[in-house]
Amino acid sequence: CSSDLCNDDDEIGPDATHDQLIQMITELKFQNEYFKSQIKGLQMPNSLNLEVQREDGIKQLQEKIESLNKELQEEKQTRSAAEVALKHLRESYSEADARAQELSSKLAESRSLDSNL
């Protein structure tokens, strides 16, 4: 602001020159542009910070997805191995049960022969 225009004692009146008004408008435009650039300068770091935070969040989510996929794959492999082991145990149990019944039958037959003697 020019000192002629900003004093409380002076008022812009009909006697103010056209040049003074143009100078005042020009100074206000410069101030306005300055303030706009200051505001943009404050907003840009915030928007950049938000972008960095968003990228970090995306990266963390991708890492979590990869970790969960790996864990799921390990669970599937463990389950598959457990199912194979269970199948073998059932086969072994069936074979042992059949053998036990066979031996039980032979024992009963042997006792029957002993009691006949």
Secondary structure by P-SEA (a helix, b strand, c coil): cccccccccccccccccaaaaaaaaaaaaaaaaaaaaaaaaaaaaaaaaaaaaaaaaaaaaaaaaaaaaaaaaaaaaaaaaaaaaaaaaaaaaaaaaaaaaaaaaaaaaaaaaaaac
